[in-house]
Amino acid sequence: MSELLRATAIGTDLTRVEGPAKVRGRAPYAYEHPLEEPLHLHPLCATIARGRVSSIDASAASALDGVVRVITHHDAPRLADTDDGELAILQDERIGFRGQYLGAVLAETPEIARQAADLVVIETDAEHHDAEFRPDHPGARAPEGGADDVRTGQFDTALAAAEIVLDQRYSTPIEHNNPMEPHTTSARWDGDTLTLWTSTQGAHPAKQTLAPILGIDPERLRIISPHVGGGFGSKGLPHADMMLAALAAQVVPGRAVKYAVTRQHMFAVTGYRAPTSQHVRIGARVDGTITAFGFDAVSMSSRTKEFPEQAIKPARQMYAGAHRHITQRVLPLDVAVPSWMRAPGEAPGMVGLEIAMDELADACDLDPIELRARNEPELDPDTGLPFNQRRLLDCLREGAERFGWAERDPRPRSHHQDGWLIGTGVASATYPAFRQPGSKALIRSVASGYEVAIGAADLGTGTWTALTQVAADALEVEPEQIQLAIGDTALPHATVAGGSTGLASWSAAVITAGRAFRREHGTSPAVGAESTGEAGKNPAAQELAMHSYGAHFGQVRIHEPTGEIRLDRMLGVFSAGRIINPRTARSQFIGGMTMGVGMALHEKGELDPRFGHVVNHDLAEYHVPVNADIREIEAHWLDEEDPQAGPLGARGIGEIGIVGAAAAIANAAHHATGVRVRELPVFGDAFLPR
Ligand code: MOS
């Protein structure tokens, strides 16, 4: 167990240290870095879902005043490695999905670039494409790298013999990351060195991915990303937009190329959450004890690059049940490449599982919280390991208390008010606690205090602030004495802000460096004294099943004559280890819960199988929740620390807020109306008479 860092600055609600710079416009986002006479890029994109480019006529575009270059697969720089189908753009004439990059126009202004792109005539030979996701498609198969199925005991026999059997299918749609700041990259080659000013959740990981594909030494690629205007996973892995900027800049050496992906095009090229179908089969005794547990998920993937949306992940560890059958399949189609979106796997997977648990509670005539209490596993059913701090029931019980769950009449349609049916629902939350090894930190004493350098990322989530607090406690000084530097590959290596691992992983390096600094230089160091630290592996991760837990409670009202559905209130209670900054943490939790509301009630990418693209590709037609949709939202957390998680005692909070939130709302809608919706989002027409 690590020696826990003593909390002095940690736990205080320090306001965002970069806040004043942001409101004064002095904190540059990716597009805003001042670069001399940049060129502006507008992409050329595929308008068919599958086929080949047969000809490109760029003469009219090239003739336009202000156009500097048009590049296509004919003249784009060659990549050293084309194995990554998403990133290997402009290398040949093949088209794998609608919206895929086929080229780029470089011009003196963004307007000219866009106009010129419209003038490029691209002829294509279309091939038959398949862009219709259906779970019984014969093309569904185990993910690349092999199936990771769970088959424990005699599932079929136990299910057949069960007193109560639940057998239902649930589905979640395509969902899109919509950070306020679109994906943006400025690129410039100076000799054999490439600099990217971009918006990324991990500067160093992006460098490690892109450099070998470009065929350059990673030391010749610098990525600068001090401020990120939202990243929910779509900025976690580098997408082809960064590659396009890098390739385009290569043909105009010494000149910067600026590229901001349009909101519409973000629906095709920057990753999205794949739709899933979930078949849940649970056998239980009449007292609610689960005997057989089955969860079979299929997710859509892309023939251009595989990405399994692992909806089975939470089913592996959430509840007891001796006989288990859990499988994940993918269906690769001629569609854009899916990728990470907040709590990949867990967020959709807990929709089917937690609605199923609500249905099972009904079937057993049990309170849904009591049902979960009766199915708490002793050990992790997945690994057989003990849990670190499994406080699911504490979260459910504290949430029930705060929400007023005891006053609820469990019968559906039992609460009415002025033509509205009112219902409440509950669901569990979970997310694994990882800590990534390999981040490094450098601490140097300066006249005014200490410079702390690490290539970490702040997605708007509070890294600048929280890591300042951690560094202050590691050095046992005030936060005002810390000058943090993050978001640059010129700084020591840092792992990605992904999988809710960021702060715990980077802090392990900062704490190690801080402790080393005091050991090596004492409390009155000379100016210029330096120490480094590196985050190691968490040895506890081998011996314990490390997860966070939580509970969501929601109340909705449904207008009987019209089916209009409104969220009245949301409450979340989380067990996530130590909370570093309650101000930024609360924001993370309610941000996740708000995205859960989006999953429940608003968000659905409509894939048109005729064309293979998402047609509602803007914020007018793809709805995300706004303030008027949220009303009352509260997040609380258990007062705890988790020394098994590392010296910070924290397990990460970026994702757990979204997990289970949608199911709590769907369950509330059932309680209100008696209608069980198993397909997200829950639209009001489900409640109208048929
Ligand atoms: Mo997040 S989906 O872990 O980048």
Residues whose N, C-alpha, C, O or C-beta is under 5 A from the ligand:
A	BS01	MOS	F232 G233 G236 W340 M341 R342 A343 P344 A497 G498 G499 S500
